[in-house]
């Protein structure tokens, strides 16, 4: 199974990544996932340089997120403060604009026992619409 996320507006990319980062921080804070697991979801070093170039705020948040594992192992008493610092950056990076138009689209590709299907979710006005197009 494969989920593809397409975002067609720059401010929505930054906002989306900020929201994913906030979710990861909440899970770390609640002990649901480890910092190492969060690095596999959002805080991987390979994106830092490009993100810092395109989106300085979320780039900085991701950069600090990659260091959380070090904080835990070297100065664990600073973890809460580090999480709060990253949260604050994320909050300022969420900029969805005035119109709040649909800019995030999902496709779910599923392959099971010889059958494959593609599911797409799009917002149409105020109504949600699901298209199921068998591949």
HUGI-V230066 format. One record per helix or strand. SS is the DSSP state (A for helix, B for strand). FROM is the first residue (numbers start at 1). TO is the last residue. If there is no record, write none. Layout:
BEGIN
ss->[SS	SS]
from->[FROM	FROM]
to->[TO	TO]
END
This chain:
BEGIN
ss->[B	A	A	A	A	A	A	B	B	B]
from->[2	10	35	45	56	68	76	104	115	127]
to->[7	29	41	54	66	74	93	112	124	134]
END
